[in-house]
Amino acid sequence: MTTNSLPEFNKHTYYEMAVQNPQNEVDFFNEKFQEIRKRPAFTLREDFCGTAAISCKWVDQSPKHLAYGIDLDPDPIAYGKEHHLSKLDKEAQARMQYIEGNVLDSGSPKVDITFAFNFSYFIFKKRSELLQYFKAAHASLNEDGVFFLDIFGGPDSQTVMTDVIKHDGFKYYWECQKFNPITNDCRFAIHFKLKGEKKRKDCFVYNWRMWTMIEIRELLIEAGFKKTLAYWEGEDEEGDGNGEFYLSEDEENCDAWVTYIAALK
């Protein structure tokens, strides 16, 4: 994409361009669910769905695939309907349902896979609140369903600093603005700068609690899940992540990492 062909600025557009790859996530779900349950998954629930780009990609796989996207904010839902749902054929559109509501109490038919990505569940700062959410996720699943979460960590995630990633025609900024080591309360923000323009600050701001993988896994068991699986990302020749995730229970910490947890009902 050349600079001249960059779309008009919309924070959802540039967020998706900078950090999302729905096809990769769909491939991950298909691969890992098949490994775990020895059958394909067909139904999906995306909690904190935002634009639900992943859910729309999911239903586009076949006439058997259905998805539900849940979010409190009508703005990204409207964007998703205009930019993702509208690109599907009518049959696929009918298999994708946006639900403007709270993930704690928004009902949907039981599904094979429920997931919460982009660390969205970090919004729950109290243990009791997060446990309540995990119980809701457990209740949303079929008897052999799987709940997937992503999680990030490493020393850099607890340091006030900014990562800058250059894309074709714009820059993406991921800033840790605050981290409280006593409470693990933290604030992160996303900024964008298009070439030749001023930086657009605080396009997204997140006030979270930084949860650790062991805390999450223990809470998932307490919520009723029978087992949790920890994944870790492999490395390429330069020591960067290669996009391939494998099961592991013992890894060396690195400056920054992003990975997945699967909880089995």
ChimeraX commands (.cxc) that place a marker at each C-alpha (Angstrom):
marker #1 position 0.00,0.00,0.00 radius 0.5
marker #1 position 1.47,3.34,-1.04 radius 0.5
marker #1 position 1.17,6.47,1.04 radius 0.5
marker #1 position -1.14,8.05,-1.54 radius 0.5
marker #1 position -3.52,5.10,-1.28 radius 0.5
marker #1 position -3.86,5.19,2.49 radius 0.5
marker #1 position -7.50,5.26,3.57 radius 0.5
marker #1 position -9.00,8.27,5.31 radius 0.5
marker #1 position -8.15,8.17,8.99 radius 0.5
marker #1 position -10.43,6.14,11.19 radius 0.5
marker #1 position -8.96,4.68,14.34 radius 0.5
marker #1 position -10.58,1.29,13.74 radius 0.5
marker #1 position -9.17,1.09,10.22 radius 0.5
marker #1 position -5.64,1.81,11.36 radius 0.5
marker #1 position -5.91,-0.41,14.41 radius 0.5
marker #1 position -6.83,-3.35,12.19 radius 0.5
marker #1 position -4.06,-2.52,9.72 radius 0.5
marker #1 position -1.49,-2.29,12.53 radius 0.5
marker #1 position -2.28,-5.18,14.85 radius 0.5
marker #1 position -4.95,-7.54,13.52 radius 0.5
marker #1 position -4.81,-10.49,11.15 radius 0.5
marker #1 position -8.20,-12.21,11.30 radius 0.5
marker #1 position -7.18,-15.03,8.98 radius 0.5
marker #1 position -4.30,-15.98,11.29 radius 0.5
marker #1 position -6.67,-16.11,14.27 radius 0.5
marker #1 position -9.19,-18.24,12.39 radius 0.5
marker #1 position -6.39,-20.60,11.33 radius 0.5
marker #1 position -5.23,-20.80,14.96 radius 0.5
marker #1 position -8.72,-21.71,16.20 radius 0.5
marker #1 position -9.19,-24.34,13.52 radius 0.5
marker #1 position -5.82,-25.93,14.19 radius 0.5
marker #1 position -5.86,-25.90,17.99 radius 0.5
marker #1 position -9.50,-26.95,18.41 radius 0.5
marker #1 position -8.92,-29.88,16.07 radius 0.5
marker #1 position -5.82,-30.86,18.06 radius 0.5
marker #1 position -7.68,-30.64,21.36 radius 0.5
marker #1 position -11.10,-32.09,20.49 radius 0.5
marker #1 position -10.29,-34.21,17.41 radius 0.5
marker #1 position -13.11,-32.58,15.48 radius 0.5
marker #1 position -13.66,-29.28,13.68 radius 0.5
marker #1 position -15.29,-26.29,15.38 radius 0.5
marker #1 position -18.21,-24.54,13.70 radius 0.5
marker #1 position -19.66,-22.05,16.20 radius 0.5
marker #1 position -17.81,-19.09,17.68 radius 0.5
marker #1 position -18.46,-16.37,20.24 radius 0.5
marker #1 position -16.21,-13.29,20.24 radius 0.5
marker #1 position -16.32,-11.42,23.55 radius 0.5
marker #1 position -15.32,-7.73,23.57 radius 0.5
marker #1 position -15.60,-8.12,19.80 radius 0.5
marker #1 position -15.04,-4.52,18.72 radius 0.5
marker #1 position -15.50,-4.57,14.94 radius 0.5
marker #1 position -15.74,-8.40,14.97 radius 0.5
marker #1 position -13.41,-8.74,12.00 radius 0.5
marker #1 position -12.43,-12.19,13.24 radius 0.5
marker #1 position -16.02,-13.38,13.58 radius 0.5
marker #1 position -16.84,-12.18,10.07 radius 0.5
marker #1 position -13.84,-14.06,8.74 radius 0.5
marker #1 position -15.01,-17.14,10.68 radius 0.5
marker #1 position -18.48,-17.32,9.14 radius 0.5
marker #1 position -17.03,-16.88,5.66 radius 0.5
marker #1 position -15.46,-20.35,5.86 radius 0.5
marker #1 position -18.55,-22.43,5.05 radius 0.5
marker #1 position -22.34,-22.56,5.40 radius 0.5
marker #1 position -21.82,-24.49,8.66 radius 0.5
marker #1 position -19.92,-21.70,10.42 radius 0.5
marker #1 position -21.80,-19.34,12.76 radius 0.5
marker #1 position -20.55,-16.54,15.00 radius 0.5
marker #1 position -21.73,-14.09,17.66 radius 0.5
marker #1 position -19.86,-10.90,18.51 radius 0.5
marker #1 position -20.55,-9.15,21.82 radius 0.5
marker #1 position -19.48,-5.63,22.77 radius 0.5
marker #1 position -20.86,-2.76,24.86 radius 0.5
marker #1 position -19.65,-0.05,22.49 radius 0.5
marker #1 position -21.91,0.68,19.50 radius 0.5
marker #1 position -19.17,2.56,17.62 radius 0.5
marker #1 position -16.92,-0.39,16.65 radius 0.5
marker #1 position -20.01,-2.53,16.04 radius 0.5
marker #1 position -21.27,0.02,13.52 radius 0.5
marker #1 position -17.84,0.08,11.88 radius 0.5
marker #1 position -17.75,-3.71,11.70 radius 0.5
marker #1 position -21.17,-3.90,10.09 radius 0.5
marker #1 position -20.16,-1.34,7.46 radius 0.5
marker #1 position -16.67,-2.62,6.69 radius 0.5
marker #1 position -16.77,-6.37,7.42 radius 0.5
marker #1 position -20.31,-7.71,7.56 radius 0.5
marker #1 position -21.30,-5.86,4.40 radius 0.5
marker #1 position -18.55,-7.61,2.42 radius 0.5
marker #1 position -20.01,-11.05,3.12 radius 0.5
marker #1 position -22.66,-12.63,0.94 radius 0.5
marker #1 position -26.21,-12.63,2.30 radius 0.5
marker #1 position -26.00,-16.22,3.55 radius 0.5
marker #1 position -22.82,-15.51,5.49 radius 0.5
marker #1 position -24.27,-12.27,6.88 radius 0.5
marker #1 position -27.17,-14.27,8.30 radius 0.5
marker #1 position -24.69,-16.51,10.14 radius 0.5
marker #1 position -23.03,-13.55,11.88 radius 0.5
marker #1 position -24.83,-11.79,14.74 radius 0.5
marker #1 position -23.63,-8.65,16.52 radius 0.5
marker #1 position -24.85,-8.30,20.11 radius 0.5
marker #1 position -24.55,-4.89,21.76 radius 0.5
marker #1 position -24.35,-5.91,25.38 radius 0.5
marker #1 position -22.31,-6.98,28.38 radius 0.5
marker #1 position -20.26,-10.17,28.13 radius 0.5
marker #1 position -21.25,-10.95,31.72 radius 0.5
marker #1 position -24.93,-11.35,30.95 radius 0.5
marker #1 position -25.49,-11.29,27.18 radius 0.5
marker #1 position -27.02,-14.57,26.17 radius 0.5
marker #1 position -26.07,-16.36,23.00 radius 0.5
marker #1 position -26.53,-19.96,21.86 radius 0.5
marker #1 position -23.84,-22.28,23.21 radius 0.5
marker #1 position -20.79,-22.46,20.97 radius 0.5
marker #1 position -17.72,-24.58,20.29 radius 0.5
marker #1 position -15.29,-21.69,20.86 radius 0.5
marker #1 position -15.53,-18.54,22.97 radius 0.5
marker #1 position -12.58,-16.16,22.92 radius 0.5
marker #1 position -11.44,-12.86,24.43 radius 0.5
marker #1 position -8.52,-11.31,22.56 radius 0.5
marker #1 position -6.58,-8.06,22.60 radius 0.5
marker #1 position -6.25,-8.51,26.39 radius 0.5
marker #1 position -9.75,-7.09,26.72 radius 0.5
marker #1 position -10.56,-9.03,29.89 radius 0.5
marker #1 position -7.81,-7.05,31.67 radius 0.5
marker #1 position -10.58,-4.48,32.17 radius 0.5
marker #1 position -11.67,-6.59,35.17 radius 0.5
marker #1 position -9.34,-5.43,37.94 radius 0.5
marker #1 position -10.85,-7.38,40.84 radius 0.5
marker #1 position -10.39,-11.11,41.17 radius 0.5
marker #1 position -14.10,-11.58,41.85 radius 0.5
marker #1 position -15.02,-9.71,38.66 radius 0.5
marker #1 position -12.69,-11.72,36.49 radius 0.5
marker #1 position -13.93,-14.96,38.04 radius 0.5
marker #1 position -17.50,-13.91,37.24 radius 0.5
marker #1 position -16.53,-13.32,33.62 radius 0.5
marker #1 position -14.76,-16.68,33.33 radius 0.5
marker #1 position -17.88,-18.37,34.70 radius 0.5
marker #1 position -19.93,-16.62,32.03 radius 0.5
marker #1 position -17.48,-17.79,29.36 radius 0.5
marker #1 position -17.72,-21.34,30.74 radius 0.5
marker #1 position -21.52,-21.22,30.55 radius 0.5
marker #1 position -21.39,-20.04,26.92 radius 0.5
marker #1 position -19.70,-23.22,25.69 radius 0.5
marker #1 position -20.90,-26.57,24.43 radius 0.5
marker #1 position -19.97,-29.58,26.56 radius 0.5
marker #1 position -16.65,-30.02,24.72 radius 0.5
marker #1 position -16.12,-26.31,24.06 radius 0.5
marker #1 position -12.83,-24.42,24.41 radius 0.5
marker #1 position -12.25,-20.89,25.70 radius 0.5
marker #1 position -9.25,-19.07,24.19 radius 0.5
marker #1 position -7.55,-15.98,25.62 radius 0.5
marker #1 position -4.49,-14.04,24.63 radius 0.5
marker #1 position -2.13,-12.57,27.20 radius 0.5
marker #1 position 1.05,-10.50,27.18 radius 0.5
marker #1 position 3.90,-9.96,29.60 radius 0.5
marker #1 position 7.63,-9.62,30.11 radius 0.5
marker #1 position 9.64,-6.84,31.79 radius 0.5
marker #1 position 8.90,-4.33,29.02 radius 0.5
marker #1 position 5.18,-4.62,29.71 radius 0.5
marker #1 position 5.77,-3.25,33.20 radius 0.5
marker #1 position 7.97,-0.35,32.09 radius 0.5
marker #1 position 6.83,3.13,31.09 radius 0.5
marker #1 position 7.99,3.14,27.47 radius 0.5
marker #1 position 6.77,3.36,23.88 radius 0.5
marker #1 position 7.16,0.86,21.06 radius 0.5
marker #1 position 7.06,2.35,17.57 radius 0.5
marker #1 position 6.30,0.15,14.59 radius 0.5
marker #1 position 6.60,1.53,11.07 radius 0.5
marker #1 position 4.02,0.56,8.49 radius 0.5
marker #1 position 3.75,1.67,4.90 radius 0.5
marker #1 position 2.75,5.31,5.19 radius 0.5
marker #1 position 2.10,5.47,8.92 radius 0.5
marker #1 position 3.53,4.69,12.35 radius 0.5
marker #1 position 1.85,2.76,15.16 radius 0.5
marker #1 position 2.73,3.60,18.78 radius 0.5
marker #1 position 2.07,1.26,21.72 radius 0.5
marker #1 position 2.76,3.18,24.93 radius 0.5
marker #1 position 2.82,2.01,28.52 radius 0.5
marker #1 position 1.89,5.22,30.28 radius 0.5
marker #1 position 1.70,3.90,33.82 radius 0.5
marker #1 position 2.39,0.76,35.80 radius 0.5
marker #1 position 1.77,0.43,39.56 radius 0.5
marker #1 position 3.86,-2.48,40.92 radius 0.5
marker #1 position 1.80,-2.63,44.11 radius 0.5
marker #1 position -1.59,-3.16,42.46 radius 0.5
marker #1 position -0.57,-4.09,38.88 radius 0.5
marker #1 position -2.86,-1.30,37.70 radius 0.5
marker #1 position -1.62,-0.03,34.36 radius 0.5
marker #1 position -2.53,2.29,31.53 radius 0.5
marker #1 position -1.66,1.71,27.88 radius 0.5
marker #1 position -2.42,3.83,24.84 radius 0.5
marker #1 position -2.26,3.57,21.07 radius 0.5
marker #1 position -1.25,6.50,18.88 radius 0.5
marker #1 position -0.97,6.83,15.11 radius 0.5
marker #1 position 0.99,9.14,12.85 radius 0.5
marker #1 position 0.31,9.27,9.14 radius 0.5
marker #1 position 3.16,10.48,6.95 radius 0.5
marker #1 position 3.15,14.27,6.73 radius 0.5
marker #1 position 0.60,14.66,9.52 radius 0.5
marker #1 position 0.70,15.28,13.25 radius 0.5
marker #1 position 0.59,12.35,15.62 radius 0.5
marker #1 position -2.92,11.39,16.69 radius 0.5
marker #1 position -2.55,10.70,20.39 radius 0.5
marker #1 position -4.58,8.40,22.63 radius 0.5
marker #1 position -6.71,6.95,19.86 radius 0.5
marker #1 position -7.24,4.02,22.22 radius 0.5
marker #1 position -6.60,4.14,25.97 radius 0.5
marker #1 position -6.74,1.08,28.22 radius 0.5
marker #1 position -6.94,1.18,32.00 radius 0.5
marker #1 position -6.22,-2.40,33.05 radius 0.5
marker #1 position -4.89,-4.71,35.68 radius 0.5
marker #1 position -1.88,-6.65,34.45 radius 0.5
marker #1 position -2.75,-10.29,35.11 radius 0.5
marker #1 position -0.17,-13.07,35.01 radius 0.5
marker #1 position -0.59,-16.36,33.21 radius 0.5
marker #1 position -0.61,-18.42,36.41 radius 0.5
marker #1 position -3.30,-16.19,37.95 radius 0.5
marker #1 position -5.45,-16.57,34.85 radius 0.5
marker #1 position -5.05,-20.32,34.70 radius 0.5
marker #1 position -5.91,-20.77,38.37 radius 0.5
marker #1 position -9.02,-18.60,38.01 radius 0.5
marker #1 position -10.14,-20.58,34.97 radius 0.5
marker #1 position -10.03,-23.82,36.96 radius 0.5
marker #1 position -11.92,-22.12,39.78 radius 0.5
marker #1 position -14.54,-21.02,37.24 radius 0.5
marker #1 position -15.22,-24.65,36.34 radius 0.5
marker #1 position -12.88,-25.45,33.47 radius 0.5
marker #1 position -11.36,-28.92,33.70 radius 0.5
marker #1 position -7.96,-28.09,32.25 radius 0.5
marker #1 position -5.93,-25.20,30.87 radius 0.5
marker #1 position -3.23,-25.25,28.20 radius 0.5
marker #1 position -0.42,-22.74,27.89 radius 0.5
marker #1 position 1.02,-21.94,24.48 radius 0.5
marker #1 position 4.33,-20.27,23.67 radius 0.5
marker #1 position 5.57,-18.75,20.44 radius 0.5
marker #1 position 8.54,-20.16,18.56 radius 0.5
marker #1 position 11.41,-18.01,17.32 radius 0.5
marker #1 position 12.84,-17.31,13.90 radius 0.5
marker #1 position 16.55,-17.14,13.10 radius 0.5
marker #1 position 16.75,-13.58,14.41 radius 0.5
marker #1 position 15.11,-14.45,17.72 radius 0.5
marker #1 position 11.78,-12.83,16.87 radius 0.5
marker #1 position 8.42,-14.56,17.11 radius 0.5
marker #1 position 7.63,-16.79,14.15 radius 0.5
marker #1 position 3.86,-17.01,14.59 radius 0.5
marker #1 position 3.97,-20.70,15.49 radius 0.5
marker #1 position 2.60,-21.59,18.94 radius 0.5
marker #1 position 3.30,-24.78,20.85 radius 0.5
marker #1 position 2.29,-26.26,24.19 radius 0.5
marker #1 position 4.74,-25.57,27.00 radius 0.5
marker #1 position 5.01,-25.43,30.79 radius 0.5
marker #1 position 8.58,-24.12,31.13 radius 0.5
marker #1 position 10.03,-21.15,29.24 radius 0.5
marker #1 position 12.66,-18.47,29.71 radius 0.5
marker #1 position 11.23,-15.00,30.21 radius 0.5
marker #1 position 11.90,-12.46,27.49 radius 0.5
marker #1 position 11.55,-8.69,27.34 radius 0.5
marker #1 position 8.08,-8.86,25.81 radius 0.5
marker #1 position 5.85,-11.73,24.77 radius 0.5
marker #1 position 2.31,-12.34,23.57 radius 0.5
marker #1 position 0.75,-15.77,23.71 radius 0.5
marker #1 position -2.41,-17.82,24.24 radius 0.5
marker #1 position -4.24,-19.83,26.88 radius 0.5
marker #1 position -6.88,-22.47,26.13 radius 0.5
marker #1 position -9.37,-23.55,28.79 radius 0.5
marker #1 position -11.21,-26.82,28.27 radius 0.5
marker #1 position -14.75,-27.29,29.51 radius 0.5
marker link #1:1,2 radius 0.2
marker link #1:2,3 radius 0.2
marker link #1:3,4 radius 0.2
marker link #1:4,5 radius 0.2
marker link #1:5,6 radius 0.2
marker link #1:6,7 radius 0.2
marker link #1:7,8 radius 0.2
marker link #1:8,9 radius 0.2
marker link #1:9,10 radius 0.2
marker link #1:10,11 radius 0.2
marker link #1:11,12 radius 0.2
marker link #1:12,13 radius 0.2
marker link #1:13,14 radius 0.2
marker link #1:14,15 radius 0.2
marker link #1:15,16 radius 0.2
marker link #1:16,17 radius 0.2
marker link #1:17,18 radius 0.2
marker link #1:18,19 radius 0.2
marker link #1:19,20 radius 0.2
marker link #1:20,21 radius 0.2
marker link #1:21,22 radius 0.2
marker link #1:22,23 radius 0.2
marker link #1:23,24 radius 0.2
marker link #1:24,25 radius 0.2
marker link #1:25,26 radius 0.2
marker link #1:26,27 radius 0.2
marker link #1:27,28 radius 0.2
marker link #1:28,29 radius 0.2
marker link #1:29,30 radius 0.2
marker link #1:30,31 radius 0.2
marker link #1:31,32 radius 0.2
marker link #1:32,33 radius 0.2
marker link #1:33,34 radius 0.2
marker link #1:34,35 radius 0.2
marker link #1:35,36 radius 0.2
marker link #1:36,37 radius 0.2
marker link #1:37,38 radius 0.2
marker link #1:38,39 radius 0.2
marker link #1:39,40 radius 0.2
marker link #1:40,41 radius 0.2
marker link #1:41,42 radius 0.2
marker link #1:42,43 radius 0.2
marker link #1:43,44 radius 0.2
marker link #1:44,45 radius 0.2
marker link #1:45,46 radius 0.2
marker link #1:46,47 radius 0.2
marker link #1:47,48 radius 0.2
marker link #1:48,49 radius 0.2
marker link #1:49,50 radius 0.2
marker link #1:50,51 radius 0.2
marker link #1:51,52 radius 0.2
marker link #1:52,53 radius 0.2
marker link #1:53,54 radius 0.2
marker link #1:54,55 radius 0.2
marker link #1:55,56 radius 0.2
marker link #1:56,57 radius 0.2
marker link #1:57,58 radius 0.2
marker link #1:58,59 radius 0.2
marker link #1:59,60 radius 0.2
marker link #1:60,61 radius 0.2
marker link #1:61,62 radius 0.2
marker link #1:62,63 radius 0.2
marker link #1:63,64 radius 0.2
marker link #1:64,65 radius 0.2
marker link #1:65,66 radius 0.2
marker link #1:66,67 radius 0.2
marker link #1:67,68 radius 0.2
marker link #1:68,69 radius 0.2
marker link #1:69,70 radius 0.2
marker link #1:70,71 radius 0.2
marker link #1:71,72 radius 0.2
marker link #1:72,73 radius 0.2
marker link #1:73,74 radius 0.2
marker link #1:74,75 radius 0.2
marker link #1:75,76 radius 0.2
marker link #1:76,77 radius 0.2
marker link #1:77,78 radius 0.2
marker link #1:78,79 radius 0.2
marker link #1:79,80 radius 0.2
marker link #1:80,81 radius 0.2
marker link #1:81,82 radius 0.2
marker link #1:82,83 radius 0.2
marker link #1:83,84 radius 0.2
marker link #1:84,85 radius 0.2
marker link #1:85,86 radius 0.2
marker link #1:86,87 radius 0.2
marker link #1:87,88 radius 0.2
marker link #1:88,89 radius 0.2
marker link #1:89,90 radius 0.2
marker link #1:90,91 radius 0.2
marker link #1:91,92 radius 0.2
marker link #1:92,93 radius 0.2
marker link #1:93,94 radius 0.2
marker link #1:94,95 radius 0.2
marker link #1:95,96 radius 0.2
marker link #1:96,97 radius 0.2
marker link #1:97,98 radius 0.2
marker link #1:98,99 radius 0.2
marker link #1:99,100 radius 0.2
marker link #1:100,101 radius 0.2
marker link #1:101,102 radius 0.2
marker link #1:102,103 radius 0.2
marker link #1:103,104 radius 0.2
marker link #1:104,105 radius 0.2
marker link #1:105,106 radius 0.2
marker link #1:106,107 radius 0.2
marker link #1:107,108 radius 0.2
marker link #1:108,109 radius 0.2
marker link #1:109,110 radius 0.2
marker link #1:110,111 radius 0.2
marker link #1:111,112 radius 0.2
marker link #1:112,113 radius 0.2
marker link #1:113,114 radius 0.2
marker link #1:114,115 radius 0.2
marker link #1:115,116 radius 0.2
marker link #1:116,117 radius 0.2
marker link #1:117,118 radius 0.2
marker link #1:118,119 radius 0.2
marker link #1:119,120 radius 0.2
marker link #1:120,121 radius 0.2
marker link #1:121,122 radius 0.2
marker link #1:122,123 radius 0.2
marker link #1:123,124 radius 0.2
marker link #1:124,125 radius 0.2
marker link #1:125,126 radius 0.2
marker link #1:126,127 radius 0.2
marker link #1:127,128 radius 0.2
marker link #1:128,129 radius 0.2
marker link #1:129,130 radius 0.2
marker link #1:130,131 radius 0.2
marker link #1:131,132 radius 0.2
marker link #1:132,133 radius 0.2
marker link #1:133,134 radius 0.2
marker link #1:134,135 radius 0.2
marker link #1:135,136 radius 0.2
marker link #1:136,137 radius 0.2
marker link #1:137,138 radius 0.2
marker link #1:138,139 radius 0.2
marker link #1:139,140 radius 0.2
marker link #1:140,141 radius 0.2
marker link #1:141,142 radius 0.2
marker link #1:142,143 radius 0.2
marker link #1:143,144 radius 0.2
marker link #1:144,145 radius 0.2
marker link #1:145,146 radius 0.2
marker link #1:146,147 radius 0.2
marker link #1:147,148 radius 0.2
marker link #1:148,149 radius 0.2
marker link #1:149,150 radius 0.2
marker link #1:150,151 radius 0.2
marker link #1:151,152 radius 0.2
marker link #1:152,153 radius 0.2
marker link #1:153,154 radius 0.2
marker link #1:154,155 radius 0.2
marker link #1:155,156 radius 0.2
marker link #1:156,157 radius 0.2
marker link #1:157,158 radius 0.2
marker link #1:158,159 radius 0.2
marker link #1:159,160 radius 0.2
marker link #1:160,161 radius 0.2
marker link #1:161,162 radius 0.2
marker link #1:162,163 radius 0.2
marker link #1:163,164 radius 0.2
marker link #1:164,165 radius 0.2
marker link #1:165,166 radius 0.2
marker link #1:166,167 radius 0.2
marker link #1:167,168 radius 0.2
marker link #1:168,169 radius 0.2
marker link #1:169,170 radius 0.2
marker link #1:170,171 radius 0.2
marker link #1:171,172 radius 0.2
marker link #1:172,173 radius 0.2
marker link #1:173,174 radius 0.2
marker link #1:174,175 radius 0.2
marker link #1:175,176 radius 0.2
marker link #1:176,177 radius 0.2
marker link #1:177,178 radius 0.2
marker link #1:178,179 radius 0.2
marker link #1:179,180 radius 0.2
marker link #1:180,181 radius 0.2
marker link #1:181,182 radius 0.2
marker link #1:182,183 radius 0.2
marker link #1:183,184 radius 0.2
marker link #1:184,185 radius 0.2
marker link #1:185,186 radius 0.2
marker link #1:186,187 radius 0.2
marker link #1:187,188 radius 0.2
marker link #1:188,189 radius 0.2
marker link #1:189,190 radius 0.2
marker link #1:190,191 radius 0.2
marker link #1:191,192 radius 0.2
marker link #1:192,193 radius 0.2
marker link #1:193,194 radius 0.2
marker link #1:194,195 radius 0.2
marker link #1:195,196 radius 0.2
marker link #1:196,197 radius 0.2
marker link #1:197,198 radius 0.2
marker link #1:198,199 radius 0.2
marker link #1:199,200 radius 0.2
marker link #1:200,201 radius 0.2
marker link #1:201,202 radius 0.2
marker link #1:202,203 radius 0.2
marker link #1:203,204 radius 0.2
marker link #1:204,205 radius 0.2
marker link #1:205,206 radius 0.2
marker link #1:206,207 radius 0.2
marker link #1:207,208 radius 0.2
marker link #1:208,209 radius 0.2
marker link #1:209,210 radius 0.2
marker link #1:210,211 radius 0.2
marker link #1:211,212 radius 0.2
marker link #1:212,213 radius 0.2
marker link #1:213,214 radius 0.2
marker link #1:214,215 radius 0.2
marker link #1:215,216 radius 0.2
marker link #1:216,217 radius 0.2
marker link #1:217,218 radius 0.2
marker link #1:218,219 radius 0.2
marker link #1:219,220 radius 0.2
marker link #1:220,221 radius 0.2
marker link #1:221,222 radius 0.2
marker link #1:222,223 radius 0.2
marker link #1:223,224 radius 0.2
marker link #1:224,225 radius 0.2
marker link #1:225,226 radius 0.2
marker link #1:226,227 radius 0.2
marker link #1:227,228 radius 0.2
marker link #1:228,229 radius 0.2
marker link #1:229,230 radius 0.2
marker link #1:230,231 radius 0.2
marker link #1:231,232 radius 0.2
marker link #1:232,233 radius 0.2
marker link #1:233,234 radius 0.2
marker link #1:234,235 radius 0.2
marker link #1:235,236 radius 0.2
marker link #1:236,237 radius 0.2
marker link #1:237,238 radius 0.2
marker link #1:238,239 radius 0.2
marker link #1:239,240 radius 0.2
marker link #1:240,241 radius 0.2
marker link #1:241,242 radius 0.2
marker link #1:242,243 radius 0.2
marker link #1:243,244 radius 0.2
marker link #1:244,245 radius 0.2
marker link #1:245,246 radius 0.2
marker link #1:246,247 radius 0.2
marker link #1:247,248 radius 0.2
marker link #1:248,249 radius 0.2
marker link #1:249,250 radius 0.2
marker link #1:250,251 radius 0.2
marker link #1:251,252 radius 0.2
marker link #1:252,253 radius 0.2
marker link #1:253,254 radius 0.2
marker link #1:254,255 radius 0.2
marker link #1:255,256 radius 0.2
marker link #1:256,257 radius 0.2
marker link #1:257,258 radius 0.2
marker link #1:258,259 radius 0.2
marker link #1:259,260 radius 0.2
marker link #1:260,261 radius 0.2
marker link #1:261,262 radius 0.2
marker link #1:262,263 radius 0.2
marker link #1:263,264 radius 0.2
marker link #1:264,265 radius 0.2
view
